[in-house]
Amino acid sequence: MRTIEQTTDEILNLAANHFRVDRDSLNASDDFFKRLGINSLQALELLTRLENHFNVELPDYEVQGVSDFQTLAERIQSRI
């Protein structure tokens, strides 16, 4: 079973790869909209990619208002 740290690290790696940014520039506490310079459609693409990677489904109500990697990792971790 993954730890929250492993889940967070995987999310950061996937986000960095998907949006072509330096992984070392991302932190768990970062607001991914601001840090990645993305809009809501791009955030939805990231969320879909993460759901597929972790083989989970996150209901809209669980991710509404989430904008930092750490909280996203917590929501995903609770579904693994």
Wavefront OBJ file of the C-alpha trace (Angstrom):
o trace
v 0.000 0.000 0.000
v 1.224 3.480 -0.881
v 2.001 6.072 1.739
v 0.657 9.612 1.419
v 4.200 10.735 0.625
v 4.463 8.259 -2.248
v 1.068 9.309 -3.595
v 2.039 12.974 -3.391
v 5.346 12.308 -5.117
v 3.632 10.399 -7.926
v 1.158 13.252 -8.407
v 3.975 15.793 -8.587
v 5.870 13.634 -11.082
v 2.813 13.149 -13.284
v 1.936 16.854 -13.189
v 5.506 17.858 -14.035
v 5.620 15.413 -16.918
v 2.177 16.306 -18.266
v 2.731 20.078 -18.167
v 6.453 19.896 -18.976
v 7.775 21.676 -15.912
v 10.790 20.877 -13.765
v 9.722 18.385 -11.077
v 12.040 20.039 -8.546
v 10.086 23.274 -8.913
v 6.883 21.678 -7.571
v 5.977 21.328 -3.889
v 3.060 19.555 -2.246
v 1.696 22.829 -0.869
v 1.704 24.571 -4.268
v -1.529 25.811 -5.782
v -1.457 23.840 -9.013
v -3.472 26.443 -10.940
v -0.912 29.141 -10.141
v 2.222 26.991 -10.144
v 1.459 25.260 -13.433
v -0.313 28.240 -14.988
v -3.307 26.104 -15.920
v -7.016 26.719 -16.334
v -9.944 24.617 -15.113
v -10.048 22.502 -18.290
v -6.370 21.640 -17.938
v -6.947 20.825 -14.251
v -9.700 18.437 -15.327
v -7.277 16.775 -17.757
v -4.788 16.354 -14.904
v -7.478 14.938 -12.649
v -8.523 12.424 -15.310
v -4.919 11.384 -15.789
v -4.498 10.931 -12.036
v -7.710 8.910 -11.734
v -6.464 6.599 -14.482
v -2.993 6.315 -12.970
v -4.257 5.479 -9.481
v -7.295 3.551 -10.747
v -9.709 5.604 -8.618
v -12.735 7.742 -9.275
v -12.999 11.071 -7.491
v -16.513 12.502 -7.262
v -16.848 16.176 -8.139
v -17.827 17.080 -4.585
v -14.514 15.702 -3.289
v -12.336 17.775 -5.582
v -14.406 20.944 -5.783
v -12.308 23.761 -4.399
v -9.129 21.674 -4.219
v -6.207 23.574 -5.680
v -3.087 22.219 -3.970
v -1.247 18.994 -4.607
v -1.275 17.867 -0.950
v -5.068 17.971 -0.614
v -5.420 16.252 -3.964
v -3.074 13.514 -2.728
v -5.140 13.113 0.439
v -8.354 12.720 -1.579
v -6.724 10.163 -3.863
v -5.118 8.309 -0.962
v -8.519 7.913 0.711
v -9.770 6.075 -2.401
v -6.823 3.708 -2.896
l 1 2 3 4 5 6 7 8 9 10 11 12 13 14 15 16 17 18 19 20 21 22 23 24 25 26 27 28 29 30 31 32 33 34 35 36 37 38 39 40 41 42 43 44 45 46 47 48 49 50 51 52 53 54 55 56 57 58 59 60 61 62 63 64 65 66 67 68 69 70 71 72 73 74 75 76 77 78 79 80
